[in-house]
Amino acid sequence: MVKFDRSLNAYYCEICKLHYKDKELAEKCQEWCSTHDSCNLSIAKNSIEALSRRTGRTS
């Protein structure tokens, strides 16, 4: 089950700790991580961390 991080106002995968604004993406991420013991780049590219790196923002 994904968790909600109030400080970022986002959901996150408990396994890889990536944050998502969309709960469905966080659930897909967590399902992938738990099944494959790895990250899926097509899901992870939508994380807040990945988006902030592309835009140069820190949050």
Stockholm file with secondary structure:
# STOCKHOLM 1.0

chainA/1-59         MVKFDRSLNAYYCEICKLHYKDKELAEKCQEWCSTHDSCNLSIAKNSIEALSRRTGRTS
#=GR chainA/1-59 SS CCEEETTTTEEECTTTCCEESSHHHHHHHHHHHHHHSSCCHHHHTTSHHHHHHHHTCCC
#=GC SS_cons        CCEEETTTTEEECTTTCCEESSHHHHHHHHHHHHHHSSCCHHHHTTSHHHHHHHHTCCC
//
